[in-house]
Amino acid sequence: MINLVIPTDFSPAARTAINYGIALAARLNASVHLFHLIHVESYTHAAAQVHMNMILEKMTENAQHNLKTLAGEIKKSYPEQKIKTICVQGEFLSSAINSYANENGIDLVVMGTRGASGIIGSILGSNASDVIAKSSIPVLAVPPGTTYGKHPRIILTTDLNNLEPKLRIIAPLAAVLGSGITLLHISPDGSHTEKEEEDIRTRFSSEFNIKDLRVKIIQNASIENGIHDFALANQPCILSMFTHKSGFFDKLFGKSVTRKVVFHTEVPLLALKH
């Protein structure tokens, strides 16, 4: 069975991700793990540690109650949904999620982002950036205001190199979701032709048995603006990017605009390891 973990701090942003993740889990026939981290810092003073332990005990009790209440609310709309609640103590969400995912066969992390606007800006300004950077499994970052579309189109940003291993991951997901795939390449010089688009589409449609594969090569001097405009015009969608071990956002947008807010809040981002 597919397993999704959805971290929550019981905020509106987290609830948006829960709503999206539950709808996705229902589509995938997946089990959901609702996960809450109680932030813990170490204290060298014994008296301070004893006092903190008492506080943590009460915080854990409250969190477990909130998780059970949340699971009960979800069950009212999704009575068949399998839900597990988890409350742990730790210093960093990324470490706690990674450990739990590796120990419990988790296939996907679904989490909310915060920020005034923009998925990239929100991710880089929240726990999601750290989770994406350190997670050994895919992470779906869901911005505020997002609702799950019945068949969200998967937009895979690409430089058109090394497509085979990426489609090997994306194609099965699209098939299960009933989603089409769009390979999106932003070309600053506009040197590509429609024939190249068709050649790529024909080759990979056949190789991976993708029924609805489109290829869009768009001229735009700004990669981020090109992705932004296309994603907004093709909703509902999931924007998919393959990350590297380091420097992903710098490589994609350039160091000077790494933290630039470029996406509106309606576009979820699926980050996968390359």
Residue pairs with C-beta under 8 A, 6 or more apart in sequence:
1 29
1 30
1 31
1 82
2 25
2 28
2 29
2 30
2 31
2 107
2 108
3 30
3 31
3 33
3 104
3 105
3 106
3 107
3 108
4 21
4 24
4 25
4 28
4 30
4 31
4 32
4 33
4 106
4 107
4 108
4 109
4 110
5 32
5 33
5 35
5 97
5 100
5 101
5 104
5 106
5 108
5 109
5 110
6 17
6 18
6 21
6 22
6 32
6 33
6 34
6 35
6 109
6 110
6 111
7 14
7 17
7 35
7 36
7 37
7 93
7 97
7 109
7 111
7 127
7 131
8 14
8 15
8 17
8 18
8 34
8 35
8 36
8 67
8 70
9 36
9 37
10 36
10 66
10 70
11 112
11 114
12 144
13 112
13 113
13 114
13 144
14 111
14 112
15 112
16 112
16 142
16 143
16 144
16 145
16 146
17 110
17 111
17 112
17 142
18 34
18 70
18 74
18 112
19 147
19 148
20 110
20 140
20 142
20 146
20 147
20 148
20 268
21 32
21 110
21 140
21 142
22 32
22 74
22 77
22 78
22 81
23 148
24 30
24 110
24 140
24 148
25 31
25 32
25 81
26 78
26 81
27 176
27 177
28 176
28 177
30 107
30 108
31 82
31 83
31 84
32 74
32 81
32 82
32 83
32 84
33 83
33 84
33 85
33 86
33 100
33 104
33 106
34 67
34 70
34 71
34 83
34 84
34 85
34 86
35 86
35 88
35 96
35 97
35 100
36 63
36 66
36 67
36 85
36 86
36 87
36 88
37 88
37 89
37 90
37 93
37 96
37 97
38 56
38 59
38 60
38 63
38 87
38 88
38 89
38 90
39 90
39 91
40 52
40 56
40 89
40 90
40 91
41 91
43 49
43 52
56 89
60 87
60 89
63 87
64 85
64 87
67 85
67 86
67 87
68 85
70 85
71 83
71 85
74 81
74 83
75 81
75 83
86 100
88 96
88 100
90 96
92 130
93 127
93 130
93 131
94 127
94 130
94 131
94 133
94 134
94 135
95 134
97 109
97 131
97 135
98 131
98 134
98 135
98 136
100 106
101 109
101 135
101 136
101 137
102 136
106 137
107 137
107 138
108 137
108 138
108 139
108 140
109 131
109 135
109 137
109 138
109 139
109 140
110 139
110 140
110 142
111 127
111 128
111 131
111 139
111 140
111 141
111 142
112 128
112 141
112 142
112 143
112 144
113 119
113 122
113 123
113 126
113 128
113 141
113 142
113 143
113 144
114 122
114 125
114 126
114 144
115 121
115 122
115 125
115 126
115 143
115 261
116 261
117 261
117 264
117 265
118 143
118 261
118 262
118 263
118 264
118 265
119 141
119 143
119 239
119 263
119 264
119 265
119 267
119 268
119 269
120 224
120 249
120 253
120 259
120 260
120 261
120 262
120 263
120 269
121 259
121 260
121 261
121 262
121 263
122 128
122 141
122 143
122 144
122 261
122 265
123 129
123 132
123 141
123 269
124 249
124 258
124 259
125 259
128 139
128 141
131 139
132 139
132 141
132 243
132 271
133 243
133 246
133 248
135 271
135 273
136 273
137 273
138 270
138 271
138 272
138 273
139 270
139 271
140 238
140 268
140 269
140 270
140 271
141 268
141 269
141 270
141 271
142 268
143 263
143 264
143 265
143 266
143 267
143 268
144 265
145 265
145 266
146 265
146 266
146 267
146 268
147 236
148 236
149 235
149 236
149 237
150 236
151 177
151 178
151 179
151 180
151 236
152 177
152 179
152 236
152 237
152 238
152 268
153 179
153 180
153 181
153 182
153 234
153 236
153 237
153 238
154 170
154 173
154 174
154 177
154 179
154 180
154 181
154 182
154 237
154 238
154 240
154 270
155 181
155 182
155 184
155 230
155 231
155 234
155 237
155 238
155 239
155 240
156 166
156 167
156 170
156 181
156 182
156 183
156 184
156 240
156 241
157 184
157 185
157 186
157 227
157 239
157 240
157 241
158 166
158 183
158 184
158 185
159 185
160 183
160 185
160 200
160 217
163 183
163 200
163 204
164 207
166 242
166 272
166 274
167 181
167 204
167 207
167 208
167 210
168 208
169 272
170 181
170 240
170 272
171 181
171 208
171 209
171 210
173 179
174 180
174 181
174 210
175 210
179 212
179 238
180 211
180 212
180 213
180 214
181 210
181 212
181 213
181 214
182 213
182 214
182 215
182 216
182 234
182 237
183 200
183 201
183 204
183 213
183 214
183 215
183 216
184 216
184 218
184 227
184 230
185 192
185 215
185 216
185 217
185 218
186 218
186 219
186 220
186 222
186 223
186 226
186 227
187 217
187 218
187 219
187 220
188 219
188 220
188 221
188 223
189 219
190 219
192 217
196 217
197 215
197 216
197 217
198 215
200 215
201 213
201 214
201 215
204 210
204 213
205 211
205 213
216 230
218 226
218 230
219 226
220 226
220 229
223 252
223 253
224 252
224 253
224 257
224 260
224 262
225 262
227 239
227 262
227 263
228 262
228 263
228 264
231 237
231 239
231 263
231 267
232 264
232 266
232 267
235 266
235 267
237 267
238 268
238 269
238 270
239 263
239 267
239 268
239 269
239 270
240 269
240 270
240 271
240 272
241 248
241 252
241 269
241 270
241 271
241 272
242 271
242 272
242 273
242 274
243 271
243 272
243 273
243 274
244 251
244 274
248 271
249 258
250 258
253 260
253 262
263 269
